[in-house]
Amino acid sequence: MENNQYLGTEKVGRLLGRFAIPCIFSLIISCLYNIVDQIFVGNGIGYLGNAATGVIFPITVVGWGMSLFFGDGAAAHLSVALGRSETESIHKGVGNAILCSFLSGVVIIVISYLCGDGLLRMIGATDANLSLAHDYGYIIYAMMPLALVQNTLASIIRADGSPRYAMGAMLVGAVINIIGDPVAIFVLDLGIKGAAYATILGQFVSFLICAAYLRKSKTFRICAGSFHLELGLLKRIMALGTSSLLTQLSIVVITVVNNILLVRYGAESVYGADIPLAAFVVIMKLFQIVLNIAIGIAAGAQPIVGYNYGAGKYGRVRELLKLIIGWTTAVCLVCTVLFEAIPKVFILMFGADGELYTQFAVGCLRIYLSLIVFTCVQKVCAIFLQSIGHAKAAAPLSVLRDVFLIVLSLIVPMFLGVTGIFWAAPAADILAIAITAVVMVKLWKQLHEADAEGAAETVLPEYPTKKGVVLTISREHGSAGKRIGQLVAEKLGIPCYYKEMIAIAARESGLTEQFISNLNSDENAVMRELYLSTNAVQDAITAQDKAIRSIADAGSCVIVGRSADHVLRNYNNIVRIFITAPKEYRTEKVMEMYGDSREQAKKSIERSDAARKAYYESITGKRWGDSHSYELCLDSSIGVERTADMIFSYVKAVCP
């Protein structure tokens, strides 16, 4: 965290350029494979070839999603582990991610080959393009395991501090594909199979380059033991990669639904089933380029936004939001002007195969991409919300436009025929941006109010320190664990840390006390994993863990909550304690301490315990309250004083 202080002081425009531009280039390079294939296939084989690659596209996106699921998750785990100085688990996280990506590729191969042409027909293949889709797909499938591993490794390499290496590996593969496509299609006369061979050759070379990095990685060393699956570790990795997976799966659903609808309604029109399908594939490639630029801007800004939000620098957060939306809008408006003014140029880039096809594709391009500025602004707003840890708003907003698009794609063609599928996009954009605007205006006001209010800081008392035992106390809500910890500390003559620990973390990291304090608040359980995976929250967790270690290093003390038992698991002088009590006793205690009604107290206990349990298990991979994780588990219903006396006696017995 100390090295991140510049994120809160340097000019935001300069920071955004430094972080966003490499991210944009990486995303553009990552989508070059499919786009290059599309261009050469369209020019060498015709629109049926484009339609065929469009049929295979959802399968490749599933693979891409799985690779990001494990790759982005492992990359986030690596970054978090480095921040907490928990480097012993990094190589296992990397190994588990590589193995699971490889196995995911094997599963895709097995399903794709076993289901055969039936699967292709189910996702949009027609009689005219089935053989081409078969020829292309059966070659692409073969490289799936290694292609997925390569993509997973690229995420890990970036997190290991070598983003240029990862970009270079991807760029080499893309160049090989660009050169290989015309050679294989036109010189060797291999047709669509040639495009597939060029693609997997580029992927294989990229894989070799990424795999070679493992011999010189900066923060970990891979060994045979790295590939032994650890379910607890894997769960944490998958939680951190969930957002990336959901994004890719939404693309799959949209593509498959549109493929099926285009074939159905196209067959009823003068264009037939294949022209609409081929046109949609081309338009989606153009859409993908623009969207990747917008996502690159927002994703690049994530660490800057997250840090400043956590540090309470809400004026800088607002300034960043304006820049992100401004840059995105500028890029999209330029693209919109080009798409509306010279659409035929873009269509002909991907091949010309008859006036009917060109006429249909040009018209639909103008329709589908007419409000792409709304699409991109809506998406970057969702990413922005994720950057500041607002998972409850970010998660639904990230898929809002996609949900509207699917629903409208099913309804509008009933009235407008096949072109109605394309009109569904601007309609979905309007609905999504309207709802997003309401959310963002509310957020803007909250940021302004928070900036004006500021926050009072806890005054840190000077505690005497001495060598000896460190007690960590985990507790159920209403069990009086905090008070028990204070009593034990008094009896032992050592300090007790609760709010003080948060204040230390805030002081050392530059984040606000309120932000760190809210880490294990009553967050919606459904959104908990997404919330904990955000950059801002991970920064706060890292700062908190460092504070816990610095407190323990200073001398004997009692630390209440914050998963301190896990953070200090490698310390020798630790006594881990869990305080529980019957629910009725805890209900009475909550009513006494907070003045709640009985019903309010019961709900408060349920929410707080669920939040603590979810936080602990997400951070540690272990079960909250499991007696095997503690030296002492006590029922505080015997009385606060007696419970404190028992802990005092135990500590004196084991640590005289």
C-alpha atoms as one frame of an Amber mdcrd trajectory, in Angstrom:
protein
   0.000   0.000   0.000   2.860   2.412   0.709   3.865   2.283  -2.948   0.326
   3.210  -4.004   0.337   6.608  -2.299   1.075   8.351  -5.626  -2.350   7.214
  -6.836  -3.804   9.793  -4.494  -1.490  12.690  -5.408  -0.464  12.571  -9.078
  -2.665  14.297 -11.696  -5.597  12.020 -12.469  -5.431  12.587 -16.233  -1.798
  11.496 -16.365  -2.515   8.479 -14.155  -5.473   7.426 -16.277  -3.404   7.560
 -19.464  -0.588   5.536 -17.901  -2.907   2.790 -16.643  -5.572   2.719 -19.363
  -3.492   2.709 -22.570  -1.678  -0.619 -21.898  -4.998  -2.144 -20.856  -6.655
  -0.995 -24.100  -3.848  -2.424 -26.228  -3.994  -5.769 -24.401  -7.737  -6.055
 -24.994  -7.441  -5.071 -28.658  -4.667  -7.621 -29.249  -6.704 -10.309 -27.501
  -9.566  -9.933 -29.978  -7.364  -9.722 -33.095  -7.355 -13.493 -33.661 -11.048
 -13.721 -34.357 -11.273 -10.430 -36.249  -8.360 -11.289 -38.553  -9.926 -14.663
 -39.268 -13.150 -12.878 -40.099 -11.491 -10.510 -42.579  -9.592 -13.175 -44.505
 -12.396 -15.735 -44.359 -14.864 -13.150 -45.652 -12.585 -12.175 -48.529 -11.391
 -15.685 -49.343 -14.482 -17.811 -48.748 -17.430 -15.434 -48.639 -20.193 -14.586
 -46.215 -20.925 -18.278 -45.572 -17.428 -18.534 -44.090 -18.149 -15.582 -41.817
 -21.398 -17.189 -40.767 -19.534 -20.437 -40.002 -16.970 -18.719 -37.748 -19.863
 -16.937 -36.053 -21.351 -20.322 -35.169 -18.086 -21.410 -33.497 -17.637 -18.064
 -31.719 -19.830 -18.875 -28.644 -17.805 -22.038 -27.986 -14.531 -20.113 -28.087
 -15.999 -17.451 -25.775 -16.928 -20.143 -23.239 -13.282 -21.218 -23.301 -12.134
 -17.613 -23.024 -14.453 -17.119 -20.046 -13.092 -20.180 -18.243  -9.509 -19.054
 -18.816 -10.324 -15.630 -17.345 -12.256 -17.277 -14.505  -9.072 -18.987 -13.335
  -6.530 -16.545 -14.802  -7.978 -13.290 -13.461  -8.766 -15.062 -10.189  -5.180
 -16.302  -9.834  -3.832 -12.882 -10.824  -5.950 -11.187  -8.148  -4.891 -13.824
  -5.607  -1.244 -13.207  -6.513  -1.613  -9.451  -6.049  -3.423  -9.853  -2.737
  -0.904 -12.420  -1.461   1.972 -10.071  -2.298   0.255  -7.210  -0.496  -0.180
  -9.354   2.615   3.303 -10.886   2.365   1.708 -14.351   2.081   3.946 -15.487
  -0.754   3.986 -19.157   0.245   0.649 -19.852  -1.487   1.277 -17.982  -4.751
   2.845 -20.889  -6.661  -0.045 -23.145  -5.610  -2.580 -20.605  -6.808  -0.815
 -20.339 -10.159  -0.528 -24.121 -10.508  -4.164 -24.723  -9.588  -5.312 -22.080
 -12.077  -3.201 -23.558 -14.899  -4.435 -27.077 -14.214  -8.105 -26.067 -14.025
  -7.834 -24.032 -17.237  -6.298 -27.009 -19.008  -9.008 -29.361 -17.713 -11.699
 -26.867 -18.770 -10.267 -26.994 -22.290 -10.366 -30.792 -22.214 -14.029 -30.696
 -21.147 -14.855 -28.334 -24.037 -13.087 -30.683 -26.471 -14.983 -33.739 -25.200
 -18.394 -32.013 -25.265 -17.802 -30.396 -28.680 -16.614 -33.597 -30.346 -19.243
 -35.834 -28.728 -22.133 -33.491 -29.560 -20.712 -32.918 -33.041 -22.850 -31.222
 -35.665 -25.893 -31.403 -33.397 -24.284 -28.800 -31.133 -23.466 -26.596 -34.133
 -27.061 -26.711 -35.370 -28.307 -25.908 -31.869 -26.241 -22.685 -31.735 -27.137
 -21.440 -35.211 -25.567 -23.535 -38.002 -27.608 -23.890 -41.203 -27.496 -26.448
 -44.018 -25.457 -23.982 -46.098 -22.744 -23.246 -43.511 -22.698 -26.452 -41.438
 -19.805 -28.126 -43.282 -17.722 -24.943 -43.055 -18.486 -24.571 -39.331 -17.574
 -28.229 -38.841 -14.243 -27.874 -40.658 -13.313 -24.688 -38.787 -14.518 -25.738
 -35.356 -13.018 -29.222 -35.242  -9.550 -27.712 -35.732 -10.098 -24.867 -33.259
 -11.316 -27.313 -30.572  -8.024 -29.214 -30.648  -6.035 -26.275 -29.272  -8.546
 -25.381 -26.537  -6.593 -26.704 -23.502  -3.353 -24.940 -24.441  -5.147 -21.792
 -25.658  -6.940 -21.543 -22.305  -3.698 -22.066 -20.383  -2.004 -19.371 -22.489
  -4.731 -16.873 -21.676  -4.644 -17.795 -17.987  -0.877 -17.363 -17.948  -1.163
 -13.943 -19.613  -3.271 -12.690 -16.680  -0.827 -14.157 -14.165   2.222 -12.712
 -15.955   0.664  -9.229 -15.891   0.014  -9.560 -12.144   3.597 -10.775 -11.639
   4.815  -7.401 -12.847   5.546  -8.193 -16.499   2.648  -6.728 -18.525   4.896
  -6.059 -21.542   5.931  -9.712 -21.674   2.290 -10.814 -21.641   1.397  -8.282
 -24.329   4.397  -9.367 -26.411   3.372 -13.030 -26.216  -0.129 -12.201 -27.400
   1.160  -9.865 -30.098   3.498 -12.527 -31.533   0.591 -14.956 -31.761  -1.610
 -12.344 -33.419   1.090 -11.502 -35.997   1.543 -15.193 -36.827  -2.200 -15.459
 -37.323  -2.285 -12.345 -39.526   0.512 -13.713 -41.735  -0.726 -17.292 -41.626
  -4.308 -16.564 -42.674  -3.611 -15.323 -46.241  -0.865 -17.916 -46.748  -3.078
 -20.817 -45.658  -6.265 -19.582 -47.351  -4.942 -18.176 -50.630  -1.468 -19.678
 -51.211  -2.003 -23.186 -49.823  -5.677 -23.145 -50.853  -6.808 -24.678 -47.537
  -9.968 -22.568 -47.331 -11.594 -22.185 -43.928  -9.388 -24.947 -42.530  -6.405
 -22.742 -43.314  -7.849 -19.945 -41.184  -8.267 -22.404 -38.323  -4.701 -23.732
 -38.699  -3.308 -20.180 -38.688  -5.274 -19.394 -35.524  -4.112 -22.419 -33.546
  -0.519 -21.920 -34.721  -0.557 -18.375 -33.318  -2.143 -19.630 -30.093   0.449
 -22.393 -29.740   3.396 -20.003 -30.146   1.831 -17.605 -27.620   1.416 -20.549
 -25.249   5.101 -21.506 -25.587   6.208 -17.928 -24.873   3.948 -17.661 -21.816
   5.010 -21.088 -20.531   8.683 -20.078 -20.877   8.005 -17.196 -18.479   7.406
 -19.666 -15.645  11.168 -20.301 -15.541  11.906 -16.661 -14.735   8.822 -15.494
 -12.846   9.444 -12.789 -10.245   7.318 -13.776  -7.262   6.825 -17.546  -7.469
   8.446 -20.784  -8.614   6.353 -23.552 -10.140   7.019 -27.150  -9.053   5.141
 -30.459  -9.222   3.427 -29.674  -5.910   1.945 -26.498  -7.386  -0.507 -28.608
  -9.382  -1.986 -30.471  -6.407  -5.557 -29.180  -6.194  -6.434 -27.368  -2.959
 -10.172 -26.772  -2.825 -10.013 -23.926  -0.293  -7.438 -22.039  -2.354  -9.284
 -22.798  -5.582 -12.510 -21.443  -4.112 -10.813 -18.115  -3.352  -9.356 -17.959
  -6.862 -12.724 -18.678  -8.462 -14.426 -16.057  -6.268 -11.961 -13.439  -7.486
 -12.515 -14.480 -11.121 -16.312 -14.668 -11.014 -16.875 -11.212 -12.476 -14.742
 -12.022 -15.543 -16.593 -15.298 -16.120 -20.045 -13.697 -15.886 -19.051 -11.035
 -18.417 -18.016 -13.695 -20.952 -21.064 -15.885 -20.328 -23.365 -12.947 -21.054
 -21.661 -12.636 -24.465 -22.277 -16.347 -25.103 -25.977 -16.091 -24.259 -26.478
 -13.030 -26.467 -24.594 -14.588 -29.394 -26.427 -17.928 -29.256 -29.857 -16.304
 -28.897 -29.142 -13.939 -31.781 -27.745 -16.730 -33.973 -30.897 -18.781 -33.503
 -33.211 -15.807 -34.102 -31.275 -14.612 -37.163 -31.524 -18.036 -38.773 -35.219
 -18.317 -37.949 -36.357 -14.866 -39.101 -33.783 -14.684 -41.893 -35.221 -17.839
 -43.453 -38.593 -16.078 -43.655 -37.095 -13.047 -45.460 -35.616 -12.399 -48.908
 -32.135 -12.531 -47.355 -32.280 -16.160 -46.297 -30.798 -17.614 -43.100 -27.092
 -17.064 -43.816 -26.873 -13.397 -44.879 -28.274 -12.037 -41.554 -26.038 -14.429
 -39.581 -22.922 -13.399 -41.523 -23.766  -9.683 -41.224 -24.290 -10.013 -37.479
 -20.870 -11.657 -37.067 -19.139  -8.775 -38.888 -21.051  -6.104 -36.958 -20.223
  -7.781 -33.660 -16.501  -7.673 -34.486 -16.689  -3.905 -34.985 -18.761  -3.606
 -31.817 -16.168  -5.668 -29.941 -13.305  -3.342 -30.927 -15.071  -0.198 -29.712
 -16.318  -1.862 -26.528 -12.827  -3.152 -25.720 -11.442   0.385 -25.942 -14.100
   1.600 -23.491 -13.555  -1.334 -21.139  -9.800  -0.727 -21.328 -10.303   2.857
 -20.143 -12.488   1.800 -17.209 -10.494  -1.306 -16.262  -7.226   0.635 -16.415
  -8.717   3.201 -14.052  -9.786   0.612 -11.449  -6.734   0.768  -9.151  -6.717
   4.587  -9.276 -10.441   4.865  -8.554 -10.324   2.198  -5.847  -7.422   3.783
  -4.000  -8.853   7.300  -4.010 -12.289   6.092  -2.931 -10.793   4.101  -0.072
  -8.645   7.096   0.894 -11.727   9.306   1.081 -10.507  11.577  -1.744 -13.961
  11.845  -3.252 -13.159  14.963  -5.266 -10.535  12.971  -7.200 -13.038  10.115
  -7.586 -15.547  12.489  -9.175 -12.839  13.892 -11.429 -11.895  10.370 -12.519
 -15.518   9.531 -13.250 -15.795  12.608 -15.489 -12.598  11.686 -17.336 -13.599
   8.044 -17.828 -17.007   8.962 -19.222 -15.519  11.823 -21.265 -12.826   9.674
 -22.889 -15.313   6.892 -23.571 -17.839   9.291 -25.091 -15.215  10.914 -27.331
 -14.009   7.558 -28.715 -17.546   6.305 -29.286 -18.742   9.475 -31.000 -15.839
   9.332 -33.464 -16.642   5.674 -34.193 -20.363   6.411 -34.527 -19.704   9.149
 -37.094 -17.533   6.755 -39.116 -20.047   3.894 -38.894 -22.920   6.121 -39.999
 -20.983   8.006 -42.692 -19.007   5.213 -44.388 -20.539   1.885 -43.219 -19.838
   0.201 -46.558 -16.079   0.599 -46.079 -16.236  -1.415 -42.847 -18.470  -4.092
 -44.337 -16.244  -4.538 -47.397 -13.208  -5.001 -45.129 -14.721  -8.375 -44.229
 -15.457  -9.327 -47.823 -18.074  -8.538 -50.452 -20.337 -11.340 -51.606 -23.226
  -9.910 -53.568 -25.266  -6.727 -53.480 -28.007  -8.275 -51.338 -25.554  -9.128
 -48.556 -23.831  -5.732 -48.709 -27.128  -3.841 -48.670 -28.420  -5.767 -45.662
 -25.116  -5.557 -43.725 -24.709  -1.805 -44.304 -28.233  -1.029 -43.122 -27.991
  -3.223 -40.045 -24.571  -1.864 -39.091 -26.035   1.643 -38.991 -28.901   0.426
 -36.815 -27.022  -1.820 -34.385 -24.129   0.566 -33.686 -26.124   3.816 -33.767
 -26.114   4.207 -29.968 -22.866   2.435 -29.153 -21.914   5.483 -27.070 -24.736
   4.555 -24.673 -23.585   0.929 -24.601 -20.017   1.829 -23.714 -20.852   4.528
 -21.161 -23.253   2.138 -19.439 -20.593  -0.589 -19.277 -17.853   1.700 -17.935
 -20.213   3.000 -15.243 -20.752  -0.592 -14.068 -16.972  -1.141 -13.957 -16.566
   2.144 -12.057 -19.055   0.972  -9.420 -17.154  -2.281  -9.088 -13.935  -0.286
  -8.636 -15.304   1.372  -5.490 -16.714  -1.852  -4.058 -20.409  -1.167  -4.829
 -21.070  -4.745  -5.893 -24.817  -4.591  -5.252 -25.151  -1.898  -7.922 -22.291
  -2.978 -10.207 -23.385  -6.589 -10.722 -26.915  -5.890 -12.029 -25.758  -2.875
 -14.073 -23.030  -4.941 -15.766 -25.637  -7.275 -17.285 -28.546  -4.804 -17.527
 -28.070  -3.933 -21.201 -27.556  -7.600 -22.069 -30.802  -8.637 -20.366 -32.752
  -5.905 -22.157 -31.115  -6.914 -25.444 -32.102 -10.573 -25.110 -35.699  -9.725
 -24.173 -36.101  -7.165 -26.963 -34.430  -9.489 -29.493 -37.203 -11.963 -28.781
 -40.005  -9.372 -29.054 -39.097  -6.772 -31.705 -38.607  -9.229 -34.646 -42.233
 -10.322 -34.211 -43.186  -6.910 -35.611 -40.191  -5.889 -37.754 -38.906  -9.247
 -38.984 -35.183 -10.044 -39.149 -34.061  -6.381 -38.966 -35.926  -6.133 -35.656
 -33.100  -8.156 -34.076 -30.737  -5.306 -34.913 -33.205  -2.610 -33.777 -33.292
  -4.329 -30.374 -29.756  -3.050 -29.658 -30.426   0.740 -29.655 -33.686   0.140
 -27.795 -31.805  -1.812 -25.107 -29.159   0.922 -24.989 -31.763   3.612 -24.238
 -33.377   1.620 -21.429 -30.046   0.625 -19.877 -28.501   4.109 -19.977 -31.646
   5.644 -18.440 -31.465   3.359 -15.395 -27.683   3.731 -15.173 -28.003   7.529
 -15.236 -30.311   7.439 -12.206 -27.817   5.280 -10.274 -24.815   7.430 -11.240
 -26.522  10.741 -10.411 -27.331   9.355  -6.967 -23.709   8.215  -6.567 -22.418
  11.632  -7.678 -24.482  13.325  -4.963 -23.238  10.844  -2.362 -19.620  11.491
  -3.341 -20.181  15.239  -3.134 -21.802  14.965   0.315 -19.087  12.599   1.578
 -16.389  14.986   0.365 -18.032  17.869   2.219 -18.541  15.961   5.472 -15.126
  14.342   5.916 -14.601  11.859   8.761 -13.275  12.076  12.295 -10.231   9.951
  12.954  -9.746   7.737  15.991  -7.146   9.045  18.409  -4.578   6.308  18.942
  -3.683   5.841  22.608  -0.118   5.021  23.582  -0.090   1.429  24.786   2.800
  -0.093  26.748   4.187  -3.119  24.951   5.916  -6.224  26.239   6.851  -9.562
  24.786   4.409 -12.385  25.245   1.245 -13.995  23.981  -1.068 -12.489  21.362
  -4.736 -13.395  21.752  -7.137 -13.251  18.791 -10.848 -13.255  19.527 -13.471
 -14.212  16.958 -17.061 -14.039  18.088 -20.702 -14.407  17.193 -22.735 -11.212
  17.230 -24.187 -10.594  20.690 -21.768 -12.915  22.505 -20.016  -9.877  24.097
 -16.717 -10.956  22.558 -15.390  -7.403  22.364 -16.074  -6.717  26.054 -14.578
 -10.066  27.027 -11.447  -9.212  25.050 -11.149  -5.887  26.890 -11.498  -7.577
  30.296  -8.880 -10.207  29.452  -6.492  -7.473  28.301  -6.997  -5.608  31.582
  -6.300  -8.758  33.618  -3.135  -9.465  31.625  -2.014  -5.829  31.612  -1.776
  -5.681  27.830  -3.526  -3.531  25.172  -6.736  -4.578  23.397  -7.161  -3.577
  19.757 -10.477  -3.176  17.972 -11.174   0.248  16.473  -7.552   1.140  17.141
  -6.478  -1.574  14.709  -8.642  -0.015  11.992  -7.161   3.407  12.747  -3.628
   2.047  12.376  -4.526   0.432   9.044  -6.045   3.725   7.860  -3.023   5.750
   8.946  -0.526   3.439   7.261  -2.467   2.944   4.017  -4.032   6.349   3.412
  -7.514   4.763   3.301 -10.326   6.010   5.539 -11.269   4.309   8.795 -14.886
   4.033   7.674 -13.951   2.223   4.473 -11.792  -0.338   6.286 -14.366  -0.736
   9.066 -17.070  -1.628   6.527 -15.152  -4.613   5.104 -17.256  -7.215   6.914
 -20.447  -5.188   7.254 -23.882  -6.651   6.548 -23.281  -6.940   2.803 -25.810
  -8.823   0.685 -24.630 -12.452   0.779 -25.248 -12.935  -2.945 -22.879 -10.057
  -3.746 -20.278 -10.843  -1.077 -17.758 -12.588  -3.354 -18.003  -9.883  -6.020
 -17.660  -7.191  -3.356 -14.558  -8.784  -1.841 -12.934  -9.191  -5.269 -12.908
  -5.465  -6.055  -9.598  -3.579  -6.090 -10.635  -1.061  -3.465 -11.692  -3.733
  -0.991  -8.596  -5.846  -1.611  -6.424  -2.780  -0.899  -8.274  -2.257   2.378
  -7.931  -5.925   3.380  -4.196  -5.774   2.647  -3.831  -2.612   4.769  -5.791
  -4.203   7.600  -3.662  -7.362   7.545  -0.463  -5.300   7.686  -1.843  -3.403
  10.685  -2.646  -6.676  12.468   0.882  -7.957  11.898   2.476  -4.705  13.036
   0.382  -4.809  16.228   1.383  -8.428  16.906   5.035  -7.646  16.196   4.948
  -4.802  18.725   4.215  -7.087  21.674   1.630  -8.977  23.714  -1.960  -7.873
  23.072  -5.563  -8.873  22.417  -6.957  -8.406  18.873 -10.730  -8.620  18.389
 -12.160  -9.746  15.026 -10.922  -9.053  11.479  -9.849 -12.688  10.865  -6.723
 -11.976  12.923  -6.407 -15.683  13.768  -5.811 -16.392  10.063  -3.576 -13.380
   9.433  -1.298 -14.445  12.310  -1.512 -18.191  11.609   2.272 -18.508  11.153
   3.083 -16.789  14.465   4.187 -19.067  17.317   2.877 -17.053  20.285  -0.820
 -16.999  19.283  -3.860 -18.164  21.251  -6.937 -18.252  19.001 -10.282 -17.937
  20.774 -13.860 -18.239  19.509 -16.726 -16.851  21.608 -20.222 -18.256  21.062
 -23.516 -18.296  22.990 -27.093 -19.560  22.561 -29.146 -17.396  20.243 -31.635
 -16.384  22.938 -28.815 -15.141  25.192 -27.299 -13.178  22.315 -30.701 -11.708
  21.452 -31.036 -10.386  25.005 -27.506  -8.973  24.866 -28.130  -7.142  21.584
 -31.379  -5.697  22.990 -29.444  -4.550  26.074 -26.443  -3.096  24.195 -28.177
  -1.423  21.240 -31.744  -0.866  22.415 -33.189  -3.032  19.639 -36.569  -4.736
  19.803 -36.506  -8.527  20.014 -37.313  -8.874  16.306 -34.690  -6.292  15.347
 -32.101  -8.046  17.518 -32.767 -11.421  15.883 -32.422  -9.951  12.389 -29.268
  -8.087  13.410 -27.711 -11.328  14.679 -28.580 -13.192  11.478 -27.156 -10.448
   9.234 -23.997  -9.877  11.242 -23.172 -13.562  11.652 -23.785 -14.211   7.947
 -21.514 -11.302   6.999 -18.733 -12.382   9.393 -18.980 -15.980   8.226 -18.873
 -15.008   4.523 -15.966 -12.612   5.058 -13.931 -15.111   7.090 -14.493 -17.994
   4.700 -13.760 -15.863   1.630 -10.499 -14.591   3.131  -9.280 -17.818   4.730
 -10.839 -20.691   2.795 -11.716 -22.265   6.183 -15.025 -22.694   8.027 -15.898
 -19.903  10.452 -16.357 -21.198  14.003 -14.759 -24.601  13.331 -13.328 -25.703
  16.704 -10.247 -27.167  14.992  -9.144 -23.643  14.049  -8.988 -22.368  17.638
  -7.187 -23.240  20.861 -10.200 -22.261  22.942 -13.957 -22.150  22.177 -16.184
 -20.755  24.931 -19.896 -20.219  25.591 -20.174 -16.713  27.044 -23.658 -17.312
  28.451 -21.908 -18.348  31.707 -21.243 -14.624  32.124 -18.844 -12.071  30.697
 -16.634 -11.951  33.810 -16.446 -15.743  34.187 -15.621 -16.160  30.479 -12.822
 -13.595  30.802 -11.522 -15.384  33.914 -11.435 -18.717  32.079  -9.437 -17.211
  29.207  -7.082 -15.535  31.683  -6.538 -18.840  33.507  -5.930 -20.696  30.246
  -3.377 -18.142  29.051  -1.552 -18.249  32.391  -1.492 -22.055  32.228  -0.119
 -22.358  28.693   1.987 -19.177  28.652   3.315 -18.771  32.234
